[in-house]
């Protein structure tokens, strides 16, 4: 964290609109992929430090409100990367897939129908069997 930002908090707060939706404090300055950015730092991290909340090494900031531009310290928490990716409402592909309860053909991804692959992915046993059956039929028809 740059000393300049911490020594002059009024400059930081001049770029914050505290009238945001759901009590979010919206960053009005430069943004990078939706996150507030100030002098090479993420604005939400600066906000946490200005409010006396340290960010331990290896931890990431999770926006509980899901608003990337929010710098309200009440909406921010320090979590592991895994917790951040899998947080409720996360739009990360890993989180979206983890929330799925059925395959694309409607079969349940649970119990005996669930395949757990070595790479951590889940699969549908019913669809796998159907795919294998079609593959074998094609091979027989081709004379192999």
C-alpha positions as CSV (number, residue, x, y, z in Angstrom):
1,X,0.0,0.0,0.0
2,X,1.5,3.3,-1.0
3,X,2.2,5.7,1.9
4,X,0.7,8.6,-0.2
5,X,-2.8,7.0,-0.1
6,X,-2.7,6.3,3.6
7,X,-1.3,9.8,4.5
8,X,-4.0,11.6,2.5
9,X,-7.3,9.7,2.9
10,X,-9.4,12.7,1.8
11,X,-8.1,12.3,-1.7
12,X,-9.3,8.7,-1.7
13,X,-12.7,9.5,-0.2
14,X,-13.3,12.3,-2.7
15,X,-13.7,9.6,-5.3
16,X,-16.4,7.6,-3.4
17,X,-20.1,8.0,-3.7
18,X,-21.8,6.8,-0.5
19,X,-25.3,7.0,-2.1
20,X,-25.0,3.7,-4.1
21,X,-27.6,0.9,-4.3
22,X,-27.9,-1.3,-1.2
23,X,-25.6,1.0,0.8
24,X,-22.7,0.3,-1.5
25,X,-20.0,3.0,-1.5
26,X,-19.3,3.3,-5.3
27,X,-15.8,4.1,-6.5
28,X,-16.1,6.9,-9.0
29,X,-12.5,7.0,-10.2
30,X,-10.6,4.7,-12.6
31,X,-11.9,1.1,-12.9
32,X,-10.2,-2.1,-14.1
33,X,-12.6,-4.9,-14.9
34,X,-15.2,-3.2,-12.8
35,X,-12.9,-2.9,-9.7
36,X,-12.0,0.6,-8.5
37,X,-8.3,1.4,-9.1
38,X,-6.2,4.1,-7.4
39,X,-2.5,4.7,-7.9
40,X,-1.8,1.0,-8.8
41,X,-3.9,-0.4,-6.0
42,X,-7.4,-1.8,-5.8
43,X,-9.7,0.7,-4.1
44,X,-11.4,-1.9,-2.0
45,X,-8.1,-3.0,-0.5
46,X,-7.2,0.6,0.3
47,X,-10.6,1.1,2.0
48,X,-10.0,-1.9,4.2
49,X,-6.6,-0.6,5.3
50,X,-8.0,2.9,5.9
51,X,-10.6,1.3,8.2
52,X,-7.9,-0.5,10.2
53,X,-8.5,-3.9,8.7
54,X,-5.4,-5.8,7.6
55,X,-5.5,-8.1,4.7
56,X,-3.4,-11.2,5.6
57,X,-1.0,-12.6,3.1
58,X,-2.6,-15.1,0.8
59,X,-6.1,-13.7,1.3
60,X,-8.4,-12.0,-1.2
61,X,-11.2,-9.5,-0.8
62,X,-14.7,-10.8,-1.3
63,X,-17.4,-8.3,-2.1
64,X,-20.3,-9.7,-0.2
65,X,-22.6,-7.3,-2.1
66,X,-21.2,-8.7,-5.5
67,X,-20.6,-5.1,-6.6
68,X,-17.0,-4.8,-7.8
69,X,-16.9,-1.0,-7.5
70,X,-18.0,-1.0,-3.8
71,X,-15.5,0.1,-1.2
72,X,-17.8,-0.1,1.8
73,X,-15.7,-2.0,4.4
74,X,-18.9,-3.5,5.7
75,X,-19.4,-5.2,2.4
76,X,-15.8,-6.6,2.2
77,X,-14.2,-9.6,3.9
78,X,-10.9,-11.3,3.7
79,X,-11.1,-14.9,2.3
80,X,-9.1,-17.5,0.5
81,X,-9.2,-17.6,-3.3
82,X,-11.3,-20.8,-3.2
83,X,-13.8,-19.2,-0.8
84,X,-14.0,-16.1,-3.1
85,X,-14.5,-18.1,-6.3
86,X,-17.2,-20.3,-4.7
87,X,-19.0,-17.5,-2.8
88,X,-22.8,-17.5,-3.1
89,X,-23.8,-15.6,-6.3
90,X,-20.4,-15.9,-7.8
91,X,-20.4,-16.0,-11.6
92,X,-17.1,-17.9,-11.9
93,X,-17.5,-21.0,-14.1
94,X,-16.3,-23.2,-11.2
95,X,-19.0,-21.9,-8.9
96,X,-21.7,-22.1,-11.6
97,X,-20.8,-25.7,-12.4
98,X,-20.7,-26.6,-8.7
99,X,-24.2,-25.4,-8.2
100,X,-25.6,-27.6,-11.0
101,X,-27.8,-30.4,-9.8
102,X,-28.6,-32.0,-13.2
103,X,-26.8,-32.6,-16.4
104,X,-27.8,-30.9,-19.7
105,X,-30.1,-33.7,-20.5
106,X,-31.9,-33.5,-17.1
107,X,-30.3,-36.5,-15.3
108,X,-29.5,-35.9,-11.6
109,X,-25.8,-35.3,-10.7
110,X,-26.1,-37.2,-7.5
111,X,-25.9,-40.7,-6.0
112,X,-25.1,-43.6,-8.3
113,X,-25.5,-41.4,-11.4
114,X,-22.7,-39.1,-10.4
115,X,-19.2,-39.7,-11.8
116,X,-16.3,-38.0,-10.0
117,X,-13.3,-37.6,-12.3
118,X,-9.7,-37.4,-11.2
119,X,-9.5,-33.8,-12.3
120,X,-12.3,-32.8,-10.0
121,X,-15.0,-32.6,-12.6
122,X,-18.4,-34.2,-12.2
123,X,-20.2,-36.2,-14.9
124,X,-23.4,-38.0,-15.6
125,X,-23.3,-41.8,-15.6
126,X,-26.5,-42.2,-17.7
127,X,-25.1,-39.9,-20.5
128,X,-21.7,-41.6,-20.4
129,X,-23.3,-45.0,-20.9
130,X,-25.4,-43.7,-23.8
131,X,-22.4,-42.1,-25.4
132,X,-20.4,-45.3,-25.0
133,X,-23.2,-47.3,-26.6
134,X,-23.4,-45.0,-29.6
135,X,-19.6,-45.2,-30.0
136,X,-19.5,-49.0,-29.9
137,X,-22.4,-49.2,-32.5
138,X,-20.5,-46.9,-34.9
139,X,-17.4,-49.0,-34.5
140,X,-19.3,-52.2,-35.2
141,X,-21.0,-50.7,-38.3
142,X,-17.6,-49.6,-39.6
143,X,-16.3,-53.2,-39.3
144,X,-13.7,-52.6,-36.7
